[in-house]
Each structure stands twice: as C-alpha cells, then as structure tokens.
Amino acid sequence: MLKVVTLFLVFMAVLAMFGRLRIPGIGKRSDRKGNLPKPSLCPECGRYNLRGGPCRTCRDRQG
C-alpha cells in the first residue's frame, strides 16, 4: 500500500513539472490581460465617480 501511494505522489510530481514546462506563466497575475480601467474621478471634488460628470454631492450642492 505504501508503494502505491509513493508511486502516485511521484507520478503527480512529474506531471506537475511537465505542466510547468508547457505553461510557464501559469499563476502570474501581472501577465493577465483585460484589467479593469481605473475609476474616474469627479472633476469638482475629486471623489470616485462611476457615471462620469459631476458626482451626486456636487450636483446636490449646486441645486
């Protein structure tokens, strides 16, 4: 039973090494494409604004 477990672990290690050789960039987050753009800021107060233009607080202050 111990031999079977040892052979299985050795087989999995060899398989992992071949996987790393085939796909060397696996697990690196900095290489991913399609990153989200930075959120826009309100031109008046500088708060984060997802819609663009003046934010709700600036709009409420004006009117």
Contacts in CASP RR format, 6 or more apart in sequence:
PFRMAT RR
TARGET T0000
AUTHOR 0000-0000-0000
METHOD contacts of the structure
MODEL  1
MLKVVTLFLVFMAVLAMFGRLRIPGIGKRSDRKGNLPKPSLCPECGRYNL
RGGPCRTCRDRQG
19 26 0 8 1.000
20 26 0 8 1.000
25 31 0 8 1.000
39 48 0 8 1.000
39 49 0 8 1.000
39 50 0 8 1.000
40 48 0 8 1.000
40 49 0 8 1.000
40 50 0 8 1.000
40 52 0 8 1.000
40 53 0 8 1.000
41 47 0 8 1.000
41 48 0 8 1.000
41 49 0 8 1.000
42 48 0 8 1.000
42 49 0 8 1.000
42 52 0 8 1.000
42 53 0 8 1.000
42 54 0 8 1.000
42 55 0 8 1.000
42 58 0 8 1.000
43 53 0 8 1.000
43 54 0 8 1.000
44 54 0 8 1.000
44 55 0 8 1.000
44 58 0 8 1.000
45 55 0 8 1.000
45 57 0 8 1.000
45 58 0 8 1.000
47 55 0 8 1.000
47 57 0 8 1.000
49 55 0 8 1.000
54 62 0 8 1.000
END
